[in-house]
Amino acid sequence: MEGCFNPTDLQALQNLICPPKDDSDAEDDLPQAGARKLGPGDIGASSDPSQNPAATRPHAPLKGAGNDIWHPSEALDTRNAQDYDPRQVPEYEMKFKQTVTAEDVYLGMGFKTPSTASCEWLSVLVKLPQETREKVELSVESEAIDVRSPRYRLHLPTPHPVDPNASSAKWHNDTSTLEITLRLARELDNVNF
C-alpha cells in the first residue's frame, strides 16, 4: 500500500528534520572548556595587546581617531595642480545625441532605444561670458576635456571614452559659448551599431 509510513521511516524523518541533542554536529558543542563562540564582531585585529600580540609590533594597523575608517596616513592624496587653480569653473551642460533615421523614428525597425546606450555623440556646451574665441584653449583627451581661458578653467572627465580625432568644436559668438561635440568610443559600440 503506497503512501503509508512504518515507524522506522517516521523516526528517520524526525531525526532528519530535528537531529537529536547528543549529536556531535551541534552548534553549541565547543572543543574546549571556557572557549566562546565567535561572531561577526570578532573579525579583524583586536586592539587589546593580551588578545592580539601583533597590536604592539611596529607594523601593527594604525588606529585612527574616533570612528574613522582609515588612518589619515593611509589615504591617498589625489589632489593635483588643477584643484588649486584660482580661475572660475564655467557653467556647462552635457547632452547625449543619437543619429537616427526614419526607420528608427517612425517604423521602429532599428535597434536604437531612447537610452544613452544608443547614443553616438556627447555634446558639451561651456558658457564663457566675457571671453573671446582667441583667448580660449581646448584640449580633448580620450577620458577628459580641458577648457582654459584667462578667467575660466574646466577640467571635465567624460562619462565614456571619446575619440579626440573624430570630435569637433564650435564657438558661438553671440552667447560666448563653446560647443564641443565628442564622438563616443565605447567598447561595444561596434557590435551595437
LUMMI-849056 format. One record per residue: residue number from 1; residue in three letters; chain; x, y negated, z of N, C-alpha, C in turn. Coordinates in steps of 0.2 Angstrom, whole numbers, plus 5000, padded with zeros to 4 digits. Layout:
N
   seq   type   mol   n_xx   n_yy   n_zz   ca_xx   ca_yy   ca_zz   c_xx   c_yy   c_zz
   NUM    ALA     A      X      Y      Z       X       Y       Z      X      Y      Z
...
! end
This chain:
193
   seq   type   mol   n_xx   n_yy   n_zz   ca_xx   ca_yy   ca_zz   c_xx   c_yy   c_zz
     1    MET     A   5004   5006   5000    5000    5000    5000   5005   4994   5000
     2    GLU     A   5003   4989   4995    5008    4984    4994   5005   4978   4999
     3    GLY     A   5010   4974   5001    5008    4968    5005   5009   4969   5012
     4    CYS     A   5010   4975   5014    5010    4977    5022   5017   4977   5024
     5    PHE     A   5018   4975   5030    5025    4975    5033   5025   4980   5039
     6    ASN     A   5030   4983   5039    5031    4988    5045   5034   4983   5051
     7    PRO     A   5034   4986   5057    5038    4982    5062   5045   4980   5061
     8    THR     A   5049   4985   5058    5056    4984    5057   5057   4978   5052
     9    ASP     A   5052   4977   5047    5053    4972    5042   5051   4965   5045
    10    LEU     A   5046   4965   5050    5044    4959    5053   5050   4957   5058
    11    GLN     A   5053   4962   5061    5059    4960    5066   5065   4957   5062
    12    ALA     A   5066   4960   5056    5072    4957    5052   5070   4950   5049
    13    LEU     A   5064   4949   5048    5062    4942    5045   5062   4937   5051
    14    GLN     A   5060   4939   5057    5061    4935    5063   5068   4933   5064
    15    ASN     A   5073   4938   5064    5080    4937    5065   5083   4932   5060
    16    LEU     A   5080   4933   5054    5082    4929    5048   5080   4921   5049
    17    ILE     A   5074   4920   5051    5072    4913    5052   5074   4910   5059
    18    CYS     A   5074   4914   5064    5076    4912    5071   5081   4917   5073
    19    PRO     A   5088   4916   5072    5093    4920    5075   5093   4921   5082
    20    PRO     A   5095   4926   5085    5095    4927    5092   5100   4922   5096
    21    LYS     A   5099   4920   5102    5103    4915    5105   5110   4918   5106
    22    ASP     A   5111   4925   5107    5118    4928    5109   5122   4929   5102
    23    ASP     A   5120   4926   5097    5123    4926    5090   5130   4922   5091
    24    SER     A   5135   4925   5088    5142    4921    5088   5142   4915   5084
    25    ASP     A   5137   4914   5079    5137    4908    5075   5133   4902   5078
    26    ALA     A   5131   4903   5084    5128    4897    5087   5132   4891   5087
    27    GLU     A   5129   4885   5086    5132    4879    5086   5135   4877   5093
    28    ASP     A   5132   4879   5098    5135    4876    5105   5140   4881   5108
    29    ASP     A   5142   4886   5104    5147    4890    5106   5154   4887   5104
    30    LEU     A   5158   4885   5110    5164    4881    5109   5170   4886   5111
    31    PRO     A   5175   4886   5107    5181    4890    5108   5184   4890   5115
    32    GLN     A   5184   4885   5118    5187    4884    5125   5183   4880   5130
    33    ALA     A   5184   4881   5136    5181    4878    5141   5183   4870   5141
    34    GLY     A   5178   4866   5142    5180    4859    5143   5180   4855   5136
    35    ALA     A   5180   4859   5131    5180    4856    5124   5173   4852   5122
    36    ARG     A   5174   4847   5119    5167    4844    5117   5166   4844   5109
    37    LYS     A   5160   4843   5107    5158    4843    5100   5161   4837   5097
    38    LEU     A   5163   4837   5091    5165    4831    5088   5159   4828   5083
    39    GLY     A   5159   4822   5083    5153    4819    5079   5157   4814   5074
    40    PRO     A   5152   4810   5070    5155    4805    5065   5159   4800   5068
    41    GLY     A   5158   4798   5075    5162    4793    5078   5169   4795   5080
    42    ASP     A   5171   4801   5079    5177    4804    5080   5182   4804   5074
    43    ILE     A   5179   4802   5069    5183    4801    5063   5188   4795   5063
    44    GLY     A   5194   4796   5061    5199    4791    5062   5203   4791   5068
    45    ALA     A   5208   4786   5068    5213    4787    5074   5210   4783   5080
    46    SER     A   5211   4787   5086    5209    4784    5092   5214   4779   5095
    47    SER     A   5212   4773   5098    5217    4768    5100   5220   4770   5107
    48    ASP     A   5217   4775   5110    5220    4777    5117   5226   4781   5115
    49    PRO     A   5232   4779   5118    5238    4782    5117   5238   4789   5120
    50    SER     A   5234   4791   5125    5234    4798    5128   5230   4802   5123
    51    GLN     A   5225   4800   5119    5222    4804    5114   5225   4804   5108
    52    ASN     A   5229   4799   5106    5232    4799    5099   5239   4796   5100
    53    PRO     A   5244   4800   5101    5251    4798    5102   5254   4794   5096
    54    ALA     A   5251   4794   5090    5253    4791    5084   5251   4783   5085
    55    ALA     A   5247   4781   5089    5245    4774    5090   5250   4770   5093
    56    THR     A   5255   4773   5096    5261    4769    5099   5267   4769   5094
    57    ARG     A   5267   4773   5089    5273    4773    5084   5273   4767   5080
    58    PRO     A   5279   4765   5077    5279    4759    5073   5275   4759   5067
    59    HIS     A   5273   4765   5064    5269    4765    5058   5262   4766   5060
    60    ALA     A   5260   4764   5066    5253    4765    5068   5248   4761   5064
    61    PRO     A   5242   4762   5063    5237    4757    5060   5237   4751   5064
    62    LEU     A   5237   4745   5060    5236    4739    5063   5229   4738   5066
    63    LYS     A   5228   4735   5072    5222    4733    5075   5220   4726   5073
    64    GLY     A   5215   4725   5070    5213    4718    5069   5209   4715   5075
    65    ALA     A   5207   4708   5074    5204    4705    5080   5196   4706   5079
    66    GLY     A   5193   4708   5084    5186    4709    5084   5184   4715   5080
    67    ASN     A   5179   4714   5076    5176    4719    5072   5178   4719   5064
    68    ASP     A   5184   4716   5063    5187    4716    5057   5188   4723   5054
    69    ILE     A   5187   4724   5047    5188    4730    5044   5195   4731   5043
    70    TRP     A   5199   4726   5041    5206    4727    5040   5210   4721   5043
    71    HIS     A   5216   4723   5044    5221    4718    5047   5222   4713   5041
    72    PRO     A   5223   4706   5043    5225    4701    5038   5231   4703   5034
    73    SER     A   5236   4706   5037    5242    4708    5033   5240   4713   5027
    74    GLU     A   5235   4717   5028    5233    4722    5023   5229   4719   5017
    75    ALA     A   5226   4713   5018    5223    4710    5012   5227   4707   5007
    76    LEU     A   5226   4709   5001    5230    4706    4996   5228   4699   4994
    77    ASP     A   5233   4695   4993    5232    4688    4991   5231   4687   4984
    78    THR     A   5224   4686   4982    5223    4686    4974   5222   4679   4972
    79    ARG     A   5224   4674   4976    5223    4668    4973   5229   4666   4969
    80    ASN     A   5228   4662   4964    5234    4660    4960   5234   4653   4958
    81    ALA     A   5238   4651   4954    5238    4643    4952   5232   4640   4950
    82    GLN     A   5228   4644   4946    5221    4641    4944   5216   4640   4949
    83    ASP     A   5217   4643   4955    5212    4641    4961   5214   4635   4964
    84    TYR     A   5220   4632   4963    5222    4626    4966   5222   4620   4961
    85    ASP     A   5219   4621   4955    5218    4616    4950   5213   4611   4953
    86    PRO     A   5216   4604   4953    5211    4599    4955   5206   4597   4951
    87    ARG     A   5206   4599   4944    5201    4597    4939   5194   4600   4941
    88    GLN     A   5189   4597   4939    5182    4599    4940   5181   4605   4935
    89    VAL     A   5176   4609   4938    5174    4615    4934   5168   4613   4930
    90    PRO     A   5168   4613   4924    5162    4610    4920   5156   4615   4920
    91    GLU     A   5150   4612   4919    5144    4616    4918   5144   4620   4912
    92    TYR     A   5142   4627   4913    5142    4631    4907   5136   4636   4907
    93    GLU     A   5135   4639   4901    5129    4643    4901   5131   4649   4896
    94    MET     A   5130   4655   4898    5131    4661    4894   5125   4664   4891
    95    LYS     A   5125   4666   4885    5119    4669    4882   5122   4675   4877
    96    PHE     A   5118   4680   4878    5119    4686    4873   5115   4685   4867
    97    LYS     A   5118   4687   4861    5115    4687    4855   5115   4693   4851
    98    GLN     A   5110   4694   4847    5109    4700    4843   5109   4698   4836
    99    THR     A   5111   4703   4831    5110    4702    4824   5104   4707   4822
   100    VAL     A   5099   4704   4821    5093    4708    4819   5090   4707   4812
   101    THR     A   5087   4713   4809    5084    4712    4803   5077   4713   4803
   102    ALA     A   5073   4713   4798    5066    4713    4798   5064   4720   4800
   103    GLU     A   5068   4725   4799    5066    4732    4801   5066   4732   4809
   104    ASP     A   5071   4729   4812    5071    4728    4819   5065   4724   4822
   105    VAL     A   5064   4719   4819    5059    4714    4822   5052   4717   4821
   106    TYR     A   5050   4718   4814    5043    4719    4813   5041   4726   4812
   107    LEU     A   5046   4731   4810    5044    4738    4809   5046   4742   4815
   108    GLY     A   5051   4740   4819    5053    4743    4825   5057   4750   4823
   109    MET     A   5060   4749   4817    5064    4755    4814   5071   4756   4816
   110    GLY     A   5074   4750   4819    5081    4750    4821   5081   4753   4828
   111    PHE     A   5087   4754   4830    5089    4757    4837   5090   4751   4842
   112    LYS     A   5089   4745   4840    5090    4739    4845   5084   4739   4850
   113    THR     A   5086   4737   4856    5082    4735    4861   5083   4728   4863
   114    PRO     A   5078   4725   4867    5079    4718    4870   5085   4718   4875
   115    SER     A   5088   4723   4877    5093    4723    4882   5100   4720   4880
   116    THR     A   5104   4719   4884    5111    4716    4882   5115   4721   4879
   117    ALA     A   5113   4728   4880    5117    4733    4877   5117   4733   4870
   118    SER     A   5112   4730   4867    5111    4730    4859   5114   4723   4857
   119    CYS     A   5117   4719   4861    5120    4713    4858   5127   4713   4856
   120    GLU     A   5128   4710   4850    5135    4710    4847   5139   4704   4849
   121    TRP     A   5135   4698   4851    5139    4692    4852   5137   4689   4859
   122    LEU     A   5142   4685   4861    5141    4682    4868   5143   4674   4866
   123    SER     A   5138   4670   4868    5138    4663    4866   5139   4659   4873
   124    VAL     A   5145   4655   4873    5146    4651    4879   5146   4644   4878
   125    LEU     A   5141   4640   4881    5141    4633    4880   5144   4630   4886
   126    VAL     A   5149   4626   4885    5153    4622    4890   5152   4615   4889
   127    LYS     A   5148   4611   4894    5147    4604    4894   5153   4600   4897
   128    LEU     A   5156   4596   4893    5162    4592    4895   5160   4585   4894
   129    PRO     A   5156   4582   4898    5155    4575    4897   5161   4570   4897
   130    GLN     A   5161   4565   4894    5166    4560    4893   5173   4563   4891
   131    GLU     A   5172   4568   4887    5178    4571    4884   5177   4571   4876
   132    THR     A   5183   4571   4873    5183    4571    4865   5186   4578   4863
   133    ARG     A   5185   4580   4857    5187    4586    4854   5194   4587   4854
   134    GLU     A   5198   4581   4853    5205    4581    4853   5208   4583   4860
   135    LYS     A   5205   4581   4865    5208    4582    4872   5206   4589   4875
   136    VAL     A   5202   4593   4871    5200    4600    4874   5205   4605   4871
   137    GLU     A   5207   4610   4875    5211    4615    4873   5207   4622   4875
   138    LEU     A   5207   4626   4870    5203    4633    4871   5208   4639   4870
   139    SER     A   5208   4643   4875    5212    4650    4874   5207   4655   4875
   140    VAL     A   5207   4660   4870    5202    4666    4871   5206   4672   4871
   141    GLU     A   5206   4676   4877    5209    4682    4878   5204   4688   4877
   142    SER     A   5206   4694   4878    5201    4699    4877   5196   4700   4883
   143    GLU     A   5198   4697   4889    5195    4698    4895   5192   4691   4898
   144    ALA     A   5195   4686   4895    5193    4679    4898   5194   4674   4893
   145    ILE     A   5190   4668   4895    5192    4662    4891   5194   4656   4896
   146    ASP     A   5198   4652   4893    5201    4646    4897   5200   4640   4893
   147    VAL     A   5196   4635   4896    5195    4629    4893   5198   4624   4897
   148    ARG     A   5202   4619   4894    5206    4614    4898   5205   4607   4895
   149    SER     A   5204   4602   4899    5204    4595    4897   5207   4591   4902
   150    PRO     A   5209   4585   4901    5211    4581    4907   5207   4581   4913
   151    ARG     A   5200   4581   4912    5195    4581    4918   5193   4588   4920
   152    TYR     A   5193   4593   4916    5189    4599    4917   5194   4605   4916
   153    ARG     A   5193   4610   4920    5196    4617    4919   5191   4622   4920
   154    LEU     A   5190   4627   4915    5186    4633    4916   5190   4639   4914
   155    HIS     A   5191   4643   4919    5194    4650    4918   5188   4655   4919
   156    LEU     A   5185   4658   4914    5179    4662    4914   5181   4669   4912
   157    PRO     A   5180   4674   4916    5181    4681    4914   5174   4683   4910
   158    THR     A   5175   4686   4905    5169    4688    4901   5166   4695   4904
   159    PRO     A   5160   4696   4904    5157    4702    4906   5158   4708   4903
   160    HIS     A   5161   4707   4896    5163    4713    4892   5169   4711   4888
   161    PRO     A   5173   4716   4886    5179    4714    4882   5176   4710   4876
   162    VAL     A   5180   4706   4873    5179    4702    4867   5184   4703   4862
   163    ASP     A   5183   4702   4856    5188    4702    4850   5190   4694   4849
   164    PRO     A   5196   4692   4851    5198    4685    4850   5198   4683   4843
   165    ASN     A   5200   4688   4839    5201    4686    4832   5194   4685   4828
   166    ALA     A   5189   4688   4830    5183    4688    4827   5178   4683   4830
   167    SER     A   5181   4678   4835    5177    4674    4838   5178   4667   4835
   168    SER     A   5173   4662   4837    5174    4655    4834   5172   4650   4839
   169    ALA     A   5173   4644   4838    5171    4638    4842   5169   4632   4838
   170    LYS     A   5164   4629   4841    5161    4623    4838   5161   4617   4843
   171    TRP     A   5162   4611   4841    5162    4605    4845   5156   4601   4843
   172    HIS     A   5151   4600   4848    5145    4596    4847   5147   4589   4850
   173    ASN     A   5148   4584   4845    5150    4578    4847   5144   4574   4850
   174    ASP     A   5138   4575   4848    5133    4571    4851   5131   4573   4859
   175    THR     A   5133   4579   4861    5132    4581    4868   5138   4582   4872
   176    SER     A   5144   4581   4868    5150    4583    4871   5150   4590   4874
   177    THR     A   5148   4595   4870    5148    4602    4872   5152   4606   4867
   178    LEU     A   5155   4611   4870    5159    4616    4866   5155   4622   4866
   179    GLU     A   5154   4625   4860    5150    4631    4859   5155   4636   4857
   180    ILE     A   5156   4641   4861    5161    4647    4859   5157   4653   4858
   181    THR     A   5158   4656   4852    5154    4662    4850   5159   4668   4850
   182    LEU     A   5158   4673   4854    5163    4678    4855   5160   4685   4853
   183    ARG     A   5164   4688   4849    5162    4695    4846   5163   4700   4852
   184    LEU     A   5158   4703   4854    5159    4708    4860   5163   4715   4857
   185    ALA     A   5167   4717   4860    5171    4723    4858   5171   4729   4864
   186    ARG     A   5165   4731   4865    5164    4736    4870   5166   4743   4867
   187    GLU     A   5167   4748   4872    5170    4754    4870   5165   4758   4865
   188    LEU     A   5159   4758   4866    5154    4762    4862   5150   4758   4857
   189    ASP     A   5152   4752   4855    5149    4748    4850   5149   4752   4843
   190    ASN     A   5154   4755   4842    5155    4758    4835   5150   4764   4834
   191    VAL     A   5148   4767   4840    5144    4773    4840   5137   4770   4840
   192    ASN     A   5135   4765   4844    5128    4762    4845   5126   4758   4839
   193    PHE     A   5130   4755   4835    5128    4751    4830   5130   4753   4823
! end
